[in-house]
């Protein structure tokens, strides 16, 4: 431990405006602030922020995209280097140390190590595939409704589970006219591979398979079949989770680092029984880990080796602090937990549960609180990620007022 890293009381922590490093008195885990005094924000939980070697982490600052040396975390003071001035990151590539971003409408890439910069394309699209040959995105297309009908594409709503007289909420399903596009970076050729009258969102490229992407059909989660995969040639459109009861919801989906699993938050029904659920793309094997209400998290994530999971808790307005639909009232006393959580799967044999004729494994988690977020305003989502090697969990927080990027050590401080 650094000589200047001191264990301090909660009152001392909050007496400082933005402490740089401390031992969380509620958990015994060390926390380090990664961003400088000007602040900084880590990326959304499924955007890759680490170089392939796992030696560098990037995040956004007012000055631009900054990088730090992950191997030096906890060994010496953090030194964040601005590698791309006046830009905000989209993600780091899966196979090269290039960070992608847009400037003046053009997609750019800068090598984090050499600072060599190149223009990619001015065409729309936000997600680069695993081998950096294709750019995938969405665009408005007035022909989408006709194409959906012509191609017999799914309506993306489980009709027999939806109460049509109930207001859908702020994320109203339907009413869009969209196409999914794939652009060949080398030739500049763009083709449309999928059409929808739903809001397409949450686009992600497989970390390992250049021809597979994951996306969702946004909307009130209890009124849409949300999570889908598709090949970049438009084939193999596949629903990843089929709802089986009214008000069941699932979402905030993400890939495992080997590209074989898709994980997602599942509630059966919303605000009643909470799970972290996974499906193996290749074998269709399914597993669910029950999550106690107080440990439910806005977002979950997985370590590179697939051995650990993390969660970022939930604020007082979250589903964990509400009664199930359709009443949806706040709980008294509150049911949400505001912590960074570490979830370690049990080595005990998993039980099985039959759901709609399908056998699903039921695993068990050991949960540990790593960082106290009781002072965090959850209108800013913490968005946890594991550093390669599983030594730290990175998140963003406003627990001291300004938004900063932090890392909490997985092992307890000695």
Order of alpha helices (4+ residues) and beta strands (2+ residues): alpha-beta-beta-beta-beta-beta-beta-beta-beta-beta-beta-beta-alpha-beta-beta-beta-beta-beta-beta-beta-beta-beta-beta-beta-beta-beta-beta-beta-beta-beta-beta-beta
